[in-house]
Amino acid sequence: MESGTGGVDRVRGVRRYAYLGPEGTFAEAALRTVPEADGAFTLPQRTVPAAIEAVRADEADAALVPIENSVEGSVATTLDELATGAPLQIVREILLPVVFSLLVRPGTDAAAVKTVATHPHAEAQTRRWLRDHLPGADVVFTGSTAGAAMAVGHGEYDAAVAAPIAGVHAKLEPLAEDIADNPGGVTRFVLLTRPGPPPAPTGRDKTTVVAFIRDDHTGALLEVLTEFAVRGVNLTRIESRPTGELLGRYCFSVDCEGHIADARVGDALAALHRICADVRYLGSYPRAGAAENKPLPPGRDDTAFTAAADWVRTLRNG
């Protein structure tokens, strides 16, 4: 990948990928697994909103940002940015194993570490280790783990919790390696583009939407869940987020198995559109690291939906 901060000669067909930077973040590592990004022009951004806004402003063709972590949960900033503003579309997800090191300037020992810089999600995944091994150190939050490493390299802090690659960029060395409290942690990233046709169905797909309830009333969430359940659509994630309007006004961010081209998924989204104030479709895309979707209950496949529609049409026609 080619890094830079300016424009790109798009006539040459070079695509532009924004990501949560600076160089050395887990987001950069995830972006390097995307085949289409090989040789592309990359634009590291200081924050998740900045990376997303780069796509909306046509300063980048796509953005790769974190959306969920197996230990800390969802990245609220990403969810909120996707629920508001100009619509964007998820076209790919990447699952990246996360390994943390304690990075220091050469020659630094543990006794000299009084401040540790890192991102809040990284701190949450190494909190016990830091407490046990550096009980007297103050933890300072930064916009990214790579930014923390760069700050240590500039002498602002004594150590950083970051990816090993961040130490290479910042010319640091590991004082300790693989320090996560729960080994095997994984971060889920999504690749965002401006809206367009979704990738073709693969049989192991995921669809993401944001449903805005019409008003705060008893059973509002149950109504949303029921539209998926009666059609045999399995939900893989659902959570509420405040809309920012008034207390009690929430939207629901939902991941489900299947593709919008599947009759059961399209029918569920149409039903949500009828009962909700708004439904924001965020894309259908291949599930990362997954086998085929679970077998469907009887009567939930596309053939059954077609047969049922034909039956109703026959009745209407007498």
PyMOL commands that set and color helices and strands:
alter all, ss='L'
color gray80, all
select helices_A, chain A and resi 10-12+26-31+35-37+48-56+76-83+110-112+120-133+145-153+164-170+220-229+263-275+302-316
alter helices_A, ss='H'
color red, helices_A
select strands_A, chain A and resi 2-3+16-20+41-45+62-69+73-74+89-97+101-104+115-118+138-141+159-162+173-177+186-193+205-213+235-242+250-257+276-286
alter strands_A, ss='S'
color yellow, strands_A
deselect
rebuild
show_as cartoon
